[in-house]
């Protein structure tokens, strides 16, 4: 990395890295983790009233950098920042405004999970949810599978209609709107759940042989999008972090508590990132990818954005520190 630190704005970060490239960057990060050359810090958070301070992070030894992303979730919004440090002398290498980058990380992680687990011929996506992350989630699946149809579930007809139009324009896909989850999921090859549901909306009876499910919306133990029967029907289960899933994945914890899941069946994405899909699943198997968001993903994307910022002359120089502290 060049000497001087840079501040990369939200708009610059989005311009410098595409979703398709982000999926490949994350695959590389999970390969490094599998080789013991990268690691994540476990997520930390503390609540004050309706606001929650979060911190995630990780290190990439081969790139001699570490990083932490921190933000305060509030009812009025959030403004995450990713700070990258040198592992050699502690210098601040860069500060990246990370709201859009975080959405890209979440979507790219789903894209990578889909690339690893979904049948290559998957053409129909059921998208459950119409919130801020739903559009990028659909783009991520379409980046790794030949999606021709999107079956969109959402309870708010106006938001559903607006998102359906965006998806038609962006993906060139046929988009149908559904007010019922089972209706949306019927005949889908890939199901992505990205809702704020506290109680399960997807049950085992809705899943059909050959389906792949991305469970993305519930990232705290008190929330679940899938019930125990849906988890129990999965023939292969992969999580972006098994350790974090044991703490925070409400769906998997509930299934384990009910005796429907043995944790030894859950594999980490780092362990399977380069495994051929047909070695992980049969044509009629149901697969489940549980994404919680790990700090290494943010750091890996940030490192790539920082590299590209230096190459393009983007970003604003950070003030040089008066002196190094030892």
Secondary structure, DSSP 8 states (H G I E B T S, - for coil): --SS-EEE-HHHHHHH--HHHHHHHHHHHHHHHHTTSEEEEEEEEEEETTEEEEEEEEEEGGGTEEEEEEEEEBTTB---EEEEEETTT--EEEEEE-HHHHHHHHHHHHHHHHHHHS-TT--EEEEE--STTHHHHHHHHHHHS---EEEEE-S-HHHHHHHHHHHHHHH--EEEEESSHHHHHTT-SEEEE----SS--B-GGG--TT-EEEE-S--STT--SB-HHHHHH-SEEEES-HHHHHHH-HHHHHHHHTTS--GGGEEEHHHHTTS-HHHH--TT--EEEE----HHHHHHHHHHHHHHHHHHT-SEE----SS---
